[in-house]
Amino acid sequence: MTTSTMARTGKRASIVGMAAAAVVGVLAMPAQASSWSSSITNAGNDFESRRWTDDGGSTSIKFTSCKRSGTQAVNVTLRKDVFGPDPLYSTATFTNCFNSGATSTGNWDDHGSGDYYFVVDYGSNVYAPVSVSSLTVYY
């Protein structure tokens, strides 16, 4: 074998090896749920979050360090953005996040693929907006 033939053979072998490693690496990676994080400042009643596209699966929403005057509770409802009236799913009442540094979590089952958002509602006390230092949506 000539030096150039050996060099080409070595290059081919390393390319095949890297490709095989890449395929194995992709196949070995666990499926990860998507998420996004943000905060809320002085959200009024019926505040709507940003939309996200979900391929299906459960949804979890976490609020950490909530603040508001008045009732120390906030209702969070998952909704699906569709043409026509948006269906609403169960409502989670968050109270623990009003304790110092604590987190409240709401969990929703799979409602199929589509665009989703959540709505903040706190009933009749519409004059006490809520702030949330950190929120994360897992879907």
C-alpha positions in Angstrom: 0.0 0.0 0.0 1.2 3.5 -0.8 1.2 6.2 1.7 -1.6 8.1 0.0 -3.8 4.9 -0.1 -3.2 4.4 3.6 -4.1 8.0 4.3 -7.4 7.7 2.4 -8.2 4.4 4.2 -7.5 6.0 7.5 -9.7 9.0 6.7 -12.6 6.7 5.6 -12.2 4.6 8.7 -12.4 7.7 10.9 -15.4 9.1 9.0 -17.2 5.8 9.4 -16.3 5.7 13.0 -17.5 9.2 13.7 -20.8 8.6 11.8 -21.4 5.4 13.8 -20.7 7.2 17.1 -23.0 10.0 16.1 -25.9 7.6 15.3 -25.3 5.7 18.6 -25.2 9.0 20.5 -28.5 10.2 19.0 -30.2 6.9 19.6 -28.9 6.7 23.2 -30.2 10.1 24.2 -33.4 10.0 26.3 -36.4 11.8 25.0 -36.5 15.2 26.7 -39.6 17.2 27.4 -39.5 20.8 26.3 -39.9 23.7 28.6 -39.8 27.5 28.9 -39.2 29.8 31.8 -40.2 33.3 32.6 -41.7 35.6 35.3 -44.9 37.5 35.8 -45.2 41.1 37.1 -48.5 42.5 38.3 -50.7 40.2 36.2 -54.3 41.1 36.3 -57.2 38.7 36.4 -57.5 36.6 33.2 -53.8 37.1 32.3 -52.9 34.8 29.4 -49.4 33.4 29.1 -47.4 33.1 25.9 -48.4 30.2 23.7 -46.3 27.1 23.2 -46.6 24.2 20.7 -46.9 20.8 22.3 -46.6 17.5 20.5 -48.6 15.7 23.1 -47.9 14.5 26.6 -48.5 15.8 30.1 -48.0 19.4 31.1 -46.6 20.8 34.4 -46.6 24.5 35.4 -44.5 25.6 38.3 -44.7 29.0 40.1 -42.0 30.0 42.6 -42.1 33.0 44.9 -45.6 34.4 44.3 -46.6 37.9 45.7 -49.9 39.7 45.9 -51.9 41.6 48.5 -55.1 40.0 49.7 -55.9 36.3 49.2 -52.7 34.3 49.0 -53.9 32.0 46.2 -54.0 32.1 42.4 -55.8 29.8 40.0 -54.0 28.5 36.9 -56.0 27.0 34.1 -54.5 25.2 31.1 -56.2 26.1 27.8 -55.7 25.0 24.2 -55.6 27.6 21.5 -58.0 26.6 18.7 -60.3 28.2 16.2 -63.4 29.0 18.1 -63.8 29.0 21.9 -60.7 27.6 23.5 -61.3 24.5 25.6 -60.2 24.8 29.2 -58.9 22.0 31.3 -58.8 21.6 35.0 -57.7 24.5 37.2 -54.9 24.2 39.8 -55.0 26.5 42.8 -51.5 27.6 43.7 -51.0 28.6 47.4 -47.6 27.2 48.4 -45.7 29.6 46.2 -46.8 32.4 48.5 -44.5 31.0 51.2 -41.0 32.4 51.1 -39.0 30.8 48.2 -41.6 28.0 47.8 -43.0 26.5 44.6 -46.5 25.5 43.6 -47.0 22.9 40.8 -50.0 22.1 38.6 -50.1 18.9 36.5 -52.3 18.2 33.5 -52.7 15.0 31.5 -52.1 14.7 27.8 -54.7 16.7 25.8 -53.2 16.0 22.4 -50.9 18.1 20.2 -51.5 21.7 19.6 -50.8 25.2 20.9 -51.4 25.8 24.6 -51.4 28.6 27.1 -52.4 29.1 30.7 -54.7 31.7 32.3 -54.3 33.2 35.7 -57.5 33.8 37.5 -58.1 34.7 41.1 -61.8 35.1 41.3 -63.6 38.2 42.5 -60.4 39.9 43.9 -59.5 41.5 40.6 -57.8 44.5 42.2 -54.8 42.5 43.6 -52.5 41.6 40.7 -50.1 38.7 41.2 -46.3 38.6 40.6 -44.3 35.4 40.2 -40.5 35.5 40.5 -40.0 32.4 38.4 -42.3 30.2 36.4 -41.5 27.2 34.3 -43.8 25.3 31.9 -42.8 21.7 31.1 -44.5 20.0 28.2 
